[in-house]
Amino acid sequence: MERTAVNPWAWSLDFGYNQAEIVEGTRRQLICAGQTSVDADGRPQHPGDMRAQVGRALDNLEAVLAGADMTLANVVRLSIYTTDVDELLRCVDVFGERLGPAGVRPPSTLLGVARLAFPELMVELEATAAD
């Protein structure tokens, strides 16, 4: 798979994402359901702690990717839903710590929402991956 960043402006690079990517030579695509801060039984974890919830949601996303023999390096699109945009922006470094070593800046969208599936949840990650 070959990825070519498309960035008519550079400001998004400071936030860890490309405006777009041309993805060529893929053979499989994985569409992931939204991943949140829940345990293996689906119970919400880390109520009130955005940083911990982002970390756990990324852990869960990585587990789904691993189930398809993929990693964060395969993520070509990331949508982030949060009940508190300002608090999530204070934790954006967590994404950089995880996506940076994977060598990716997937095109992303950040949306503020009124509520997620469980009231304790503050963030949900929805990804598309390819290889």
DSSP file with accessible surface (Angstrom, degrees, kcal/mol):
  #  RESIDUE AA STRUCTURE BP1 BP2  ACC     N-H-->O    O-->H-N    N-H-->O    O-->H-N    TCO  KAPPA ALPHA  PHI   PSI    X-CA   Y-CA   Z-CA
    1    1 A M              0   0   87      0, 0.0     2,-0.4     0, 0.0    24,-0.2   0.000 360.0 360.0 360.0 134.7    0.0    0.0    0.0
    2    2 A E  E     -A   24   0A 116     22,-3.0    22,-2.8     2,-0.0     2,-0.4  -0.959 360.0-163.9-117.2 132.3    1.3    3.4   -0.9
    3    3 A R  E     -A   23   0A  58     -2,-0.4     2,-0.5    20,-0.2    20,-0.2  -0.960   4.2-171.1-117.4 132.6    0.1    6.6    0.8
    4    4 A T  E     -A   22   0A  57     18,-2.3    18,-2.8    -2,-0.4     2,-0.1  -0.980  21.1-133.7-123.7 118.7    0.5   10.1   -0.5
    5    5 A A  E     -A   21   0A  53     -2,-0.5     2,-0.5    16,-0.2    16,-0.2  -0.436  12.1-159.6 -70.5 143.3   -0.4   13.0    1.7
    6    6 A V  E     +A   20   0A  59     14,-2.6    14,-1.2    -2,-0.1    13,-0.4  -0.971  23.6 158.2-124.5 109.2   -2.4   15.9    0.3
    7    7 A N        +     0   0   48     -2,-0.5    -2,-0.0    12,-0.2     6,-0.0  -0.762  18.7 174.8-136.2  88.6   -2.0   19.1    2.4
    8    8 A P  S    S+     0   0   88      0, 0.0     2,-0.3     0, 0.0    -1,-0.1   0.756  85.4  34.6 -64.9 -18.8   -2.8   22.3    0.6
    9    9 A W  S    S-     0   0  144     -3,-0.1     3,-0.3     1,-0.1    10,-0.2  -0.975  73.1-147.9-130.7 149.0   -2.3   23.9    4.1
   10   10 A A  S >> S+     0   0   65     -2,-0.3     3,-1.6     1,-0.2     4,-0.6   0.593  75.0  93.1 -94.1  -9.2    0.2   22.8    6.7
   11   11 A W  G >4 S+     0   0  132      1,-0.3     3,-1.0     2,-0.2     4,-0.5   0.826  78.9  60.5 -59.0 -33.3   -1.7   23.7    9.9
   12   12 A S  G >4>S+     0   0    0     -3,-0.3     5,-1.8     1,-0.2     3,-1.2   0.786  90.5  69.9 -67.2 -23.3   -3.3   20.2   10.3
   13   13 A L  G X45S+     0   0   57     -3,-1.6     3,-1.3     1,-0.3    -1,-0.2   0.860  91.8  59.2 -62.1 -32.9    0.1   18.6   10.6
   14   14 A D  G <<5S+     0   0  147     -3,-1.0    -1,-0.3    -4,-0.6    -2,-0.2   0.740 106.3  48.7 -66.0 -22.0    0.5   20.3   14.0
   15   15 A F  G < 5S-     0   0  109     -3,-1.2    -1,-0.3    -4,-0.5    -2,-0.2   0.351 122.8-107.1 -98.1   1.6   -2.6   18.4   15.0
   16   16 A G  T < 5S+     0   0   31     -3,-1.3     2,-0.3    -4,-0.3    -3,-0.2   0.719  81.8  96.2  86.5  21.5   -1.3   15.1   13.7
   17   17 A Y      < -     0   0   48     -5,-1.8     2,-0.3    88,-0.1    -2,-0.2  -0.986  62.8-127.3-143.4 155.7   -3.4   14.6   10.6
   18   18 A N        -     0   0   11     87,-1.8    90,-0.4    -2,-0.3   -11,-0.1  -0.691  23.2-127.6 -90.7 152.3   -3.3   15.1    6.8
   19   19 A Q  S    S-     0   0   60    -13,-0.4     2,-0.3    -2,-0.3   -12,-0.2   0.872  88.8 -19.4 -65.2 -35.9   -6.1   16.9    5.0
   20   20 A A  E     -A    6   0A  40    -14,-1.2   -14,-2.6    87,-0.1     2,-0.3  -0.970  60.6-146.7-161.0 165.3   -6.3   13.9    2.7
   21   21 A E  E     -A    5   0A  34     -2,-0.3     2,-0.6   -16,-0.2   -16,-0.2  -0.992  13.4-138.4-141.3 138.8   -4.4   10.9    1.5
   22   22 A I  E     -A    4   0A  87    -18,-2.8   -18,-2.3    -2,-0.3     2,-0.6  -0.862  25.6-163.9 -89.7 122.2   -4.2    9.1   -1.8
   23   23 A V  E     +A    3   0A  49     -2,-0.6     2,-0.3   -20,-0.2   -20,-0.2  -0.959  13.3 173.9-114.7 118.5   -4.1    5.4   -1.0
   24   24 A E  E     +A    2   0A 102    -22,-2.8   -22,-3.0    -2,-0.6    -2,-0.0  -0.895  51.6  28.0-124.8 152.9   -3.0    3.1   -3.8
   25   25 A G  S    S+     0   0   69     -2,-0.3     2,-0.2   -24,-0.2    -1,-0.2   0.770  73.2 156.8  75.9  29.3   -2.3   -0.6   -4.0
   26   26 A T        -     0   0   67     -3,-0.2    -1,-0.2     1,-0.1     3,-0.1  -0.537  24.7-178.9 -85.3 153.0   -4.6   -1.8   -1.3
   27   27 A R        +     0   0  190    104,-3.6     2,-0.3     1,-0.4    -1,-0.1   0.586  69.6  30.5-120.0 -23.5   -5.9   -5.4   -1.2
   28   28 A R        -     0   0   85    103,-1.4   103,-1.9     2,-0.0     2,-0.4  -0.987  59.6-161.0-136.5 148.4   -8.1   -5.3    2.0
   29   29 A Q  E     -B  130   0B 134     -2,-0.3     2,-0.5   101,-0.2   101,-0.3  -0.994   6.0-159.1-128.1 135.3  -10.1   -2.7    3.7
   30   30 A L  E     -B  129   0B  39     99,-3.3    99,-2.7    -2,-0.4     2,-0.7  -0.968   1.1-161.7-115.9 122.5  -11.3   -2.9    7.3
   31   31 A I  E     -B  128   0B 117     -2,-0.5     2,-0.4    97,-0.2    97,-0.2  -0.921  17.6-156.1-103.6 114.0  -14.2   -0.8    8.5
   32   32 A C        -     0   0    6     95,-2.7    95,-0.3    -2,-0.7     3,-0.1  -0.736  11.4-127.6 -95.9 139.3  -14.1   -0.6   12.3
   33   33 A A        -     0   0   71     -2,-0.4    94,-0.3     1,-0.2    92,-0.1  -0.323  53.9 -71.1 -67.7 162.6  -17.1    0.1   14.6
   34   34 A G        -     0   0   21     92,-0.1     2,-0.4    90,-0.1    92,-0.3  -0.352  51.4-148.3 -60.3 132.2  -16.6    2.9   17.0
   35   35 A Q  B     +C  125   0B  34     90,-3.2    90,-2.7    -3,-0.1     2,-0.2  -0.904  22.1 172.4-108.3 133.3  -14.2    2.0   19.8
   36   36 A T        -     0   0   16     -2,-0.4     2,-1.6    88,-0.2    24,-0.2  -0.591  47.9 -74.7-126.0-172.8  -14.6    3.4   23.3
   37   37 A S  S    S+     0   0    0     86,-0.5     8,-3.1    -2,-0.2     2,-0.3  -0.614  79.6 129.3 -90.3  75.7  -13.2    3.0   26.8
   38   38 A V  B     -F   44   0C  23     -2,-1.6     2,-0.1     6,-0.3    22,-0.0  -0.917  53.2-121.6-126.3 157.8  -14.8   -0.3   27.7
   39   39 A D    >   -     0   0   26      4,-2.1     3,-2.3    -2,-0.3     6,-0.0  -0.200  48.4 -80.3 -85.7-174.9  -13.4   -3.6   29.1
   40   40 A A  T 3  S+     0   0  105      1,-0.3    -1,-0.1     2,-0.1    -2,-0.0   0.691 132.8  51.8 -63.4 -17.8  -13.7   -7.0   27.4
   41   41 A D  T 3  S-     0   0  120      2,-0.1    -1,-0.3     0, 0.0     0, 0.0   0.301 121.5-105.5 -99.7   6.1  -17.3   -7.3   28.8
   42   42 A G  S <  S+     0   0   31     -3,-2.3    -2,-0.1     1,-0.3    -5,-0.0   0.598  70.9 145.9  82.4  13.4  -18.4   -3.9   27.4
   43   43 A R        -     0   0  136      1,-0.1    -4,-2.1     0, 0.0    -1,-0.3  -0.700  55.1-108.8 -86.7 129.8  -18.3   -2.1   30.7
   44   44 A P  B     -F   38   0C  32      0, 0.0     2,-0.3     0, 0.0    -6,-0.3  -0.233  36.4-157.8 -56.4 141.9  -17.3    1.6   30.6
   45   45 A Q        +     0   0   54     -8,-3.1    -8,-0.1     1,-0.2    11,-0.1  -0.902  59.2  17.2-121.9 151.3  -13.9    2.3   32.1
   46   46 A H  S >  S-     0   0   75     -2,-0.3     3,-2.1     1,-0.1     7,-0.2   0.891  72.1-156.4  60.9  49.6  -12.3    5.5   33.5
   47   47 A P  T 3  S+     0   0   90      0, 0.0    -1,-0.1     0, 0.0    74,-0.1  -0.300  76.8   9.2 -56.0 134.8  -15.4    7.7   34.0
   48   48 A G  T 3  S+     0   0   68     72,-0.6     2,-0.7     1,-0.1    -2,-0.1   0.412 102.6 105.8  78.0  -0.2  -14.5   11.4   34.0
   49   49 A D    <>  +     0   0   78     -3,-2.1     4,-2.3     1,-0.2     5,-0.2  -0.822  42.3 179.5-117.3  91.7  -10.9   10.8   32.8
   50   50 A M  H  > S+     0   0    2     -2,-0.7     4,-2.9     1,-0.2     5,-0.2   0.909  80.9  53.4 -58.7 -46.0  -10.6   11.8   29.1
   51   51 A R  H  > S+     0   0  102      1,-0.2     4,-2.2     2,-0.2    -1,-0.2   0.934 112.2  44.2 -58.6 -46.3   -6.9   11.0   28.9
   52   52 A A  H  > S+     0   0   26      1,-0.2     4,-2.5     2,-0.2    -1,-0.2   0.886 112.8  52.5 -66.9 -36.5   -7.4    7.5   30.2
   53   53 A Q  H  X S+     0   0    0     -4,-2.3     4,-2.8    -7,-0.2     5,-0.2   0.912 108.2  50.2 -67.4 -39.9  -10.5    7.0   28.0
   54   54 A V  H  X S+     0   0    0     -4,-2.9     4,-2.5     2,-0.2     5,-0.2   0.944 112.0  48.9 -61.2 -46.2   -8.6    8.1   24.8
   55   55 A G  H  X S+     0   0   14     -4,-2.2     4,-2.3    -5,-0.2    -2,-0.2   0.921 113.3  45.9 -59.4 -44.4   -5.8    5.6   25.7
   56   56 A R  H  X S+     0   0   61     -4,-2.5     4,-2.7     2,-0.2    -1,-0.2   0.900 110.9  52.4 -68.6 -38.9   -8.3    2.7   26.3
   57   57 A A  H  X S+     0   0    0     -4,-2.8     4,-2.5     2,-0.2    -1,-0.2   0.915 111.0  48.1 -62.6 -39.7  -10.2    3.5   23.1
   58   58 A L  H  X S+     0   0    0     -4,-2.5     4,-2.9     2,-0.2    -2,-0.2   0.905 109.7  52.8 -66.7 -39.5   -6.9    3.4   21.2
   59   59 A D  H  X S+     0   0   79     -4,-2.3     4,-2.0     2,-0.2    -2,-0.2   0.932 111.4  46.5 -57.4 -46.4   -6.1    0.1   23.0
   60   60 A N  H  X S+     0   0   30     -4,-2.7     4,-2.1     2,-0.2    -2,-0.2   0.892 110.8  51.6 -66.6 -38.2   -9.4   -1.3   21.8
   61   61 A L  H  X S+     0   0    2     -4,-2.5     4,-2.8     1,-0.2    -2,-0.2   0.938 109.2  51.1 -62.2 -43.9   -8.9    0.0   18.3
   62   62 A E  H  X S+     0   0   69     -4,-2.9     4,-2.8     1,-0.2    -2,-0.2   0.875 107.7  53.3 -61.7 -35.6   -5.5   -1.7   18.2
   63   63 A A  H  X S+     0   0   63     -4,-2.0     4,-1.8     2,-0.2    -1,-0.2   0.917 109.9  47.1 -65.5 -41.6   -7.1   -5.0   19.4
   64   64 A V  H  X S+     0   0   55     -4,-2.1     4,-0.6     2,-0.2    -2,-0.2   0.941 113.2  49.0 -64.0 -45.4   -9.6   -4.8   16.5
   65   65 A L  H ><>S+     0   0    0     -4,-2.8     5,-2.3     1,-0.2     3,-1.6   0.929 108.6  53.2 -59.4 -44.7   -6.9   -4.0   14.0
   66   66 A A  H ><5S+     0   0   59     -4,-2.8     3,-2.1     1,-0.3    -1,-0.2   0.863  99.8  62.6 -60.3 -35.1   -4.8   -6.9   15.4
   67   67 A G  H 3<5S+     0   0   71     -4,-1.8    -1,-0.3     1,-0.3    -2,-0.2   0.722 108.5  42.5 -62.5 -19.6   -7.7   -9.2   14.8
   68   68 A A  T <<5S-     0   0   17     -3,-1.6    -1,-0.3    -4,-0.6    -2,-0.2   0.124 123.2-105.9-108.0  16.1   -7.4   -8.4   11.1
   69   69 A D  T < 5S+     0   0  142     -3,-2.1     2,-0.3     1,-0.2    -3,-0.2   0.897  84.6 118.0  57.2  43.6   -3.6   -8.7   11.2
   70   70 A M      < -     0   0    7     -5,-2.3     2,-0.2    -8,-0.2    -1,-0.2  -0.818  46.6-157.3-129.2 170.5   -3.3   -4.9   11.0
   71   71 A T    >   -     0   0   79     -2,-0.3     3,-2.3    -3,-0.1     4,-0.3  -0.784  47.1 -81.2-134.7-178.7   -1.8   -2.1   13.2
   72   72 A L  G >  S+     0   0    4      1,-0.3     3,-1.7    -2,-0.2    30,-0.1   0.798 122.8  72.2 -58.2 -25.3   -2.3    1.6   13.6
   73   73 A A  G 3  S+     0   0   36      1,-0.3    -1,-0.3    31,-0.0    26,-0.0   0.731  92.9  56.2 -62.5 -19.4    0.0    2.0   10.6
   74   74 A N  G <  S+     0   0   26     -3,-2.3    56,-2.3    55,-0.1     2,-0.3   0.530  77.3 115.1 -90.0  -7.3   -2.9    0.7    8.4
   75   75 A V  E <   +D  129   0B   1     -3,-1.7    54,-0.3    -4,-0.3    30,-0.1  -0.497  31.7 169.5 -70.5 123.2   -5.4    3.4    9.6
   76   76 A V  E     +     0   0B  20     52,-2.9     2,-0.3    -2,-0.3    53,-0.2   0.467  67.8  26.4-111.4  -6.4   -6.4    5.5    6.6
   77   77 A R  E     -D  128   0B  89     51,-1.5    51,-2.1    29,-0.2     2,-0.4  -0.955  61.7-173.8-157.0 135.2   -9.3    7.4    8.2
   78   78 A L  E     -De 127 108B   3     29,-2.2    31,-1.6    -2,-0.3     2,-0.4  -0.977   3.1-170.2-137.2 122.5  -10.1    8.3   11.8
   79   79 A S  E     -De 126 109B  13     47,-3.4    47,-2.9    -2,-0.4     2,-0.5  -0.942   9.5-160.1-109.8 134.6  -13.2    9.9   13.1
   80   80 A I  E     -De 125 110B  17     29,-3.4    31,-3.1    -2,-0.4     2,-0.4  -0.969   5.3-170.4-119.6 121.5  -13.3   11.1   16.7
   81   81 A Y  E     +De 124 111B  53     43,-3.0    43,-2.4    -2,-0.5     2,-0.3  -0.930  14.5 171.3-109.7 133.9  -16.5   11.7   18.6
   82   82 A T  E     -De 123 112B   0     29,-2.5    31,-2.9    -2,-0.4     3,-0.3  -0.996  40.8-145.3-144.8 150.6  -16.4   13.4   22.0
   83   83 A T  S    S+     0   0   53     39,-1.8     2,-0.2    -2,-0.3    40,-0.1   0.491 102.1  37.5 -86.9  -5.4  -18.8   14.8   24.5
   84   84 A D     >  -     0   0   62     38,-0.5     4,-2.3     1,-0.1    -1,-0.2  -0.719  62.0-179.0-149.5  92.0  -16.2   17.5   25.4
   85   85 A V  H  > S+     0   0   50     -3,-0.3     4,-2.6    -2,-0.2     5,-0.2   0.907  84.8  52.8 -60.6 -44.3  -14.1   18.9   22.5
   86   86 A D  H  > S+     0   0  109      1,-0.2     4,-1.2     2,-0.2    -1,-0.2   0.924 111.3  45.8 -61.0 -43.9  -12.1   21.2   24.7
   87   87 A E  H  4 S+     0   0   59      1,-0.2     4,-0.5     2,-0.2     3,-0.3   0.903 111.6  52.3 -66.9 -38.6  -11.1   18.4   27.1
   88   88 A L  H >< S+     0   0    3     -4,-2.3     3,-2.0     1,-0.2    -2,-0.2   0.926 104.4  56.3 -63.5 -41.0  -10.2   16.1   24.2
   89   89 A L  H >< S+     0   0   73     -4,-2.6     3,-1.1     1,-0.3    -1,-0.2   0.820 100.3  59.0 -62.6 -26.6   -8.0   18.8   22.6
   90   90 A R  T 3< S+     0   0  153     -4,-1.2    -1,-0.3    -3,-0.3    -2,-0.2   0.659 109.7  45.1 -72.7 -13.2   -6.0   18.9   25.9
   91   91 A C  T X> S+     0   0    2     -3,-2.0     3,-1.9    -4,-0.5     4,-0.6   0.211  74.8 112.3-112.4  12.3   -5.3   15.1   25.3
   92   92 A V  H X>  +     0   0   51     -3,-1.1     4,-1.5     1,-0.3     3,-0.7   0.793  66.2  71.4 -61.0 -23.8   -4.4   15.3   21.6
   93   93 A D  H 3> S+     0   0   66      1,-0.2     4,-2.6     2,-0.2    -1,-0.3   0.816  86.9  65.0 -61.6 -27.6   -0.8   14.4   22.5
   94   94 A V  H <> S+     0   0   10     -3,-1.9     4,-1.3     1,-0.2    -1,-0.2   0.914 101.1  49.6 -62.5 -39.4   -2.1   10.8   23.3
   95   95 A F  H <X S+     0   0   13     -3,-0.7     4,-3.6    -4,-0.6     5,-0.5   0.932 110.9  49.6 -63.6 -43.9   -2.9   10.4   19.6
   96   96 A G  H  X S+     0   0   40     -4,-1.5     4,-1.9     1,-0.2    -2,-0.2   0.892 107.0  54.8 -61.6 -40.0    0.5   11.6   18.6
   97   97 A E  H  < S+     0   0  123     -4,-2.6    -1,-0.2     1,-0.2    -2,-0.2   0.794 119.9  32.6 -63.8 -28.3    2.2    9.2   21.0
   98   98 A R  H  X S+     0   0   57     -4,-1.3     4,-0.5    -3,-0.4    -2,-0.2   0.847 125.9  37.7 -97.2 -42.0    0.4    6.3   19.5
   99   99 A L  H  X>S+     0   0   12     -4,-3.6     5,-1.7    -5,-0.2     4,-0.6   0.842 107.4  65.2 -81.9 -32.1    0.0    7.3   15.8
  100  100 A G  H ><5S+     0   0   47     -4,-1.9     3,-2.0    -5,-0.5    -3,-0.2   0.948 102.3  46.1 -56.0 -54.2    3.4    9.0   15.5
  101  101 A P  H 345S+     0   0  112      0, 0.0    -1,-0.2     0, 0.0    -2,-0.2   0.785 108.2  58.7 -61.9 -23.8    5.5    5.8   16.0
  102  102 A A  H 3<5S-     0   0   31     -4,-0.5    -2,-0.2    -3,-0.3    -3,-0.1   0.591 111.5-126.2 -78.7 -10.4    3.2    4.0   13.5
  103  103 A G  T <<5 +     0   0   67     -3,-2.0     2,-0.3    -4,-0.6    -3,-0.2   0.770  65.9 122.2  74.4  28.3    4.2    6.7   11.0
  104  104 A V      < -     0   0   11     -5,-1.7    -1,-0.2     2,-0.0    -2,-0.1  -0.912  42.6-177.1-127.5 151.7    0.7    7.8   10.1
  105  105 A R        -     0   0  107     -2,-0.3   -87,-1.8   -30,-0.1   -88,-0.1  -0.635  29.7-163.3-134.4  70.5   -1.3   11.0   10.1
  106  106 A P        -     0   0    0      0, 0.0   -29,-0.2     0, 0.0   -30,-0.1  -0.280  31.5 -97.4 -63.8 141.9   -4.7    9.7    8.9
  107  107 A P        -     0   0   15      0, 0.0   -29,-2.2     0, 0.0     2,-0.3  -0.366  58.3-171.3 -52.2 134.2   -7.2   12.2    7.6
  108  108 A S  E     -e   78   0B  25    -90,-0.4     2,-0.4   -31,-0.2   -29,-0.2  -0.938  27.2-155.5-137.2 157.0   -9.4   12.8   10.6
  109  109 A T  E     -e   79   0B  50    -31,-1.6   -29,-3.4    -2,-0.3     2,-0.5  -0.996   9.3-156.9-131.4 135.5  -12.6   14.5   11.8
  110  110 A L  E     -e   80   0B  64     -2,-0.4     2,-0.4   -31,-0.2   -29,-0.2  -0.970  16.3-177.3-113.4 122.8  -13.4   15.6   15.3
  111  111 A L  E     -e   81   0B  75    -31,-3.1   -29,-2.5    -2,-0.5     2,-0.4  -0.975  21.3-141.3-124.2 134.1  -17.0   15.9   16.2
  112  112 A G  E     -e   82   0B  53     -2,-0.4     2,-0.3   -31,-0.2   -29,-0.2  -0.788  28.1-175.5 -88.4 131.4  -18.6   17.1   19.5
  113  113 A V        -     0   0   47    -31,-2.9     3,-0.1    -2,-0.4   -28,-0.1  -0.893  34.4-125.4-127.1 159.3  -21.7   15.1   20.4
  114  114 A A  S    S-     0   0  106     -2,-0.3     2,-0.3     1,-0.2    -1,-0.1   0.866  87.5 -13.7 -71.0 -36.0  -24.3   15.3   23.1
  115  115 A R        -     0   0  147    -33,-0.1    -1,-0.2    -3,-0.0     2,-0.2  -0.989  56.2-139.2-164.5 153.5  -23.8   11.8   24.3
  116  116 A L        -     0   0   17      5,-0.4     5,-0.1     2,-0.4     8,-0.0  -0.464  54.0 -74.8-107.5-174.2  -22.3    8.4   23.5
  117  117 A A  S    S+     0   0   71     -2,-0.2     3,-0.0     1,-0.1    -1,-0.0   0.856 122.7  32.1 -54.4 -42.2  -23.8    4.9   24.0
  118  118 A F  S >  S-     0   0   92      1,-0.1     3,-1.9     0, 0.0    -2,-0.4  -0.955  83.8-128.3-115.4 139.1  -23.1    5.0   27.8
  119  119 A P  T 3  S+     0   0   92      0, 0.0    -1,-0.1     0, 0.0    -3,-0.1   0.790 106.9  60.4 -58.1 -26.9  -23.3    8.2   29.7
  120  120 A E  T 3  S+     0   0   86    -73,-0.1   -72,-0.6     2,-0.0     2,-0.2   0.707  85.2  96.9 -73.0 -19.8  -19.8    7.6   31.3
  121  121 A L    <   +     0   0    3     -3,-1.9    -5,-0.4     1,-0.1     3,-0.1  -0.530  42.5 173.6 -78.4 137.9  -18.2    7.5   27.8
  122  122 A M        +     0   0   27      1,-0.3   -39,-1.8    -2,-0.2   -38,-0.5   0.535  63.3  33.9-115.8 -16.3  -16.5   10.7   26.6
  123  123 A V  E     - D   0  82B   0    -41,-0.2   -86,-0.5   -40,-0.1     2,-0.4  -0.999  52.4-174.4-146.7 143.9  -14.8    9.6   23.4
  124  124 A E  E     - D   0  81B  44    -43,-2.4   -43,-3.0    -2,-0.3     2,-0.5  -0.994  12.3-153.8-139.1 134.1  -15.4    7.2   20.6
  125  125 A L  E     -CD  35  80B   0    -90,-2.7   -90,-3.2    -2,-0.4     2,-0.5  -0.938   7.6-172.0-113.0 128.8  -13.0    6.4   17.7
  126  126 A E  E     - D   0  79B  77    -47,-2.9   -47,-3.4    -2,-0.5     2,-0.3  -0.982  16.0-179.1-121.2 124.2  -14.2    5.1   14.3
  127  127 A A  E     - D   0  78B   1     -2,-0.5   -95,-2.7   -94,-0.3     2,-0.4  -0.906  26.0-155.7-129.0 153.5  -11.5    4.0   11.9
  128  128 A T  E     -BD  31  77B  30    -51,-2.1   -52,-2.9    -2,-0.3   -51,-1.5  -0.986  23.3-174.8-119.5 133.9  -11.0    2.7    8.4
  129  129 A A  E     -BD  30  75B   0    -99,-2.7   -99,-3.3    -2,-0.4     2,-0.3  -0.906   5.1-177.6-128.0 156.9   -7.9    0.7    7.7
  130  130 A A  E      B   29   0B   4    -56,-2.3  -101,-0.2    -2,-0.3    -2,-0.0  -0.984 360.0 360.0-149.4 156.0   -6.3   -0.8    4.6
  131  131 A D              0   0   25   -103,-1.9  -104,-3.6    -2,-0.3  -103,-1.4  -0.894 360.0 360.0-142.7 360.0   -3.4   -2.9    3.6
